[in-house]
Amino acid sequence: MQTMKFFDALSGAEYVQINGEIFQTEYLRLPDEHTVPDDILLEAKAGETELSFTQDDFTNAQYIGEGLYRLKSGIQLRFLASTTVH
């Protein structure tokens, strides 16, 4: 994982595209030296669907290209700011 690029993208995310579907970011936390694998870093919502991701979910995320990452679970996500959502 390109850690700095990944967390830079995470830091400005108002939305996140998860497996092609757009979710609004409800909660976002950047990891620090006190972050443990079970800490929630991202909660996102689309309609009635709510998803959360922990530090462990993001460990070893692979950069695919064009801002797209694949988590070890196989989920693909892209962090978006409101100016990139059309």
BAKOLLUM-445042 format. One record per residue: residue in one letter; z, x, y of N, C-alpha, C, O in turn. Coordinates in steps of 0.1 Angstrom, whole numbers, padded with zeros to 4 digits, always signed. Layout:
! BAKOLLUM-445042
aZXYZXYZXYZXY
...
! end
This chain:
! BAKOLLUM-445042
m+0000+0009-0012+0000+0000+0000+0000+0009+0012+0007+0019+0013
q-0008+0005+0022-0007+0012+0035+0004+0006+0043+0002-0004+0051
t+0016+0011+0041+0028+0004+0046+0028+0001+0060+0031-0010+0064
m+0024+0011+0069+0025+0008+0083+0015-0003+0087+0018-0012+0095
k+0003-0002+0082-0007-0013+0085-0002-0026+0081-0004-0036+0088
f+0003-0027+0069+0008-0039+0063+0019-0045+0072+0018-0057+0075
f+0029-0038+0075+0040-0043+0084+0036-0045+0098+0042-0053+0105
d+0026-0037+0103+0021-0040+0116+0014-0054+0116+0016-0062+0126
a+0006-0057+0106+0000-0070+0105+0010-0081+0104+0009-0092+0110
l+0020-0079+0096+0031-0088+0093+0038-0091+0107+0042-0103+0109
s+0041-0081+0115+0049-0083+0127+0043-0093+0137+0051-0099+0144
g+0030-0094+0138+0024-0103+0148+0019-0116+0142+0012-0124+0149
a+0022-0119+0130+0016-0130+0123+0022-0144+0127+0034-0146+0124
e+0014-0152+0133+0018-0166+0135+0014-0175+0124+0020-0186+0122
y+0004-0170+0117-0002-0178+0105-0004-0168+0094-0005-0156+0097
v-0005-0173+0082-0008-0164+0071-0018-0172+0062-0015-0184+0059
q-0028-0165+0058-0038-0171+0048-0034-0167+0034-0033-0155+0031
i-0030-0177+0026-0026-0174+0013-0035-0180+0003-0037-0192+0002
n-0042-0171-0005-0052-0176-0014-0062-0186-0008-0066-0195-0014
g-0066-0182+0005-0076-0190+0012-0071-0202+0020-0079-0208+0028
e-0058-0205+0019-0053-0217+0026-0044-0211+0038-0037-0202+0036
i-0045-0218+0050-0038-0214+0061-0024-0220+0062-0023-0232+0060
f-0014-0212+0063+0000-0216+0065+0005-0211+0078+0001-0201+0083
q+0014-0219+0084+0021-0215+0096+0033-0207+0093+0041-0211+0084
t+0035-0196+0100+0047-0188+0097+0060-0195+0103+0060-0199+0114
e+0069-0198+0094+0082-0204+0098+0093-0194+0100+0101-0196+0109
y+0093-0183+0093+0103-0173+0094+0096-0160+0091+0088-0159+0081
l+0100-0149+0098+0094-0136+0096+0104-0126+0099+0111-0126+0110
r+0106-0116+0090+0115-0105+0092+0108-0092+0088+0103-0091+0077
l+0109-0083+0097+0104-0070+0094+0114-0062+0086+0126-0062+0090
p+0111-0055+0076+0121-0047+0068+0126-0036+0076+0119-0030+0085
d+0138-0032+0073+0144-0020+0079+0152-0013+0068+0151-0016+0056
e+0160-0003+0072+0167+0005+0062+0178-0003+0054+0183+0002+0044
h+0181-0015+0058+0191-0024+0052+0185-0034+0043+0192-0042+0036
t+0171-0035+0042+0164-0045+0035+0165-0042+0020+0163-0030+0016
v+0168-0052+0012+0169-0051-0003+0158-0059-0009+0153-0068-0002
p+0154-0057-0021+0143-0064-0027+0144-0079-0027+0133-0086-0026
d+0156-0085-0027+0157-0100-0027+0157-0106-0013+0157-0118-0012
d+0156-0098-0003+0156-0103+0011+0143-0110+0014+0132-0105+0011
i+0144-0122+0020+0132-0129+0023+0126-0123+0036+0133-0122+0046
l+0113-0120+0036+0107-0115+0048+0097-0125+0054+0094-0124+0066
l+0093-0135+0046+0083-0144+0051+0085-0158+0045+0086-0159+0033
e+0086-0168+0054+0085-0182+0049+0073-0188+0057+0072-0187+0069
a+0065-0196+0050+0053-0202+0056+0052-0216+0050+0056-0219+0039
k+0046-0225+0059+0045-0239+0055+0031-0244+0059+0025-0241+0069
a+0025-0252+0050+0013-0260+0052+0015-0274+0047+0016-0276+0035
g+0016-0283+0056+0019-0297+0052+0033-0297+0045+0043-0293+0051
e+0033-0302+0033+0046-0303+0025+0049-0291+0017+0059-0289+0011
t+0039-0282+0016+0040-0269+0008+0047-0259+0016+0043-0255+0027
e+0058-0253+0011+0065-0242+0017+0066-0231+0007+0069-0233-0005
l+0063-0219+0012+0064-0207+0003+0072-0197+0010+0073-0196+0022
s+0079-0188+0002+0087-0177+0007+0083-0165-0001+0080-0166-0013
f+0084-0153+0006+0081-0141-0001+0093-0131+0003+0098-0130+0014
t+0097-0123-0007+0107-0113-0006+0102-0099-0004+0089-0097-0005
q+0110-0090-0001+0106-0076+0000+0100-0072-0013+0090-0065-0013
d+0105-0076-0024+0100-0072-0037+0086-0078-0039+0077-0071-0045
d+0083-0090-0034+0069-0095-0035+0059-0086-0028+0048-0085-0032
f+0063-0080-0017+0054-0071-0009+0053-0057-0014+0044-0050-0010
t+0062-0053-0023+0062-0039-0028+0049-0037-0035+0045-0045-0044
n+0043-0026-0032+0030-0022-0038+0018-0031-0036+0009-0032-0044
a+0019-0039-0025+0007-0047-0021-0005-0038-0019-0004-0027-0014
q-0016-0042-0024-0028-0034-0023-0037-0040-0012-0040-0052-0011
y-0042-0031-0003-0051-0034+0007-0065-0036+0001-0070-0027-0005
i-0071-0048+0003-0084-0050-0003-0095-0047+0007-0106-0042+0004
g-0093-0051+0020-0102-0048+0031-0102-0060+0040-0098-0071+0036
e-0107-0058+0052-0108-0068+0063-0095-0076+0065-0095-0088+0066
g-0083-0069+0064-0070-0075+0066-0065-0082+0055-0054-0089+0056
l-0071-0081+0043-0067-0089+0031-0059-0080+0022-0063-0068+0019
y-0047-0085+0017-0039-0078+0008-0037-0086-0005-0037-0098-0005
r-0035-0079-0016-0032-0085-0029-0018-0081-0033-0015-0069-0034
l-0009-0091-0035+0004-0088-0040+0004-0085-0055-0006-0089-0061
k+0015-0079-0060+0015-0076-0074+0014-0089-0083+0011-0088-0094
s+0018-0101-0077+0017-0113-0084+0002-0118-0085-0001-0128-0092
g-0007-0112-0077-0021-0116-0077-0024-0124-0065-0036-0127-0062
i-0014-0129-0058-0016-0137-0045-0023-0128-0035-0020-0117-0033
q-0033-0134-0029-0040-0127-0018-0036-0133-0005-0036-0145-0003
l-0033-0124+0005-0029-0129+0018-0034-0121+0029-0037-0109+0028
r-0035-0128+0041-0040-0121+0053-0031-0127+0064-0029-0139+0065
f-0026-0118+0072-0018-0122+0084-0027-0125+0096-0036-0117+0099
l-0024-0136+0103-0033-0140+0114-0024-0143+0127-0013-0148+0126
a-0030-0140+0138-0025-0145+0151-0032-0157+0155-0044-0159+0150
s-0027-0165+0164-0034-0177+0168-0048-0175+0174-0056-0184+0173
t-0050-0163+0180-0063-0161+0185-0074-0159+0174-0086-0159+0177
t-0070-0156+0162-0079-0154+0151-0082-0167+0143-0091-0167+0134
v-0074-0177+0145-0076-0190+0138-0085-0199+0146-0083-0201+0158
h-0096-0203+0139-0106-0211+0146-0106-0225+0140-0113-0234+0144
! end
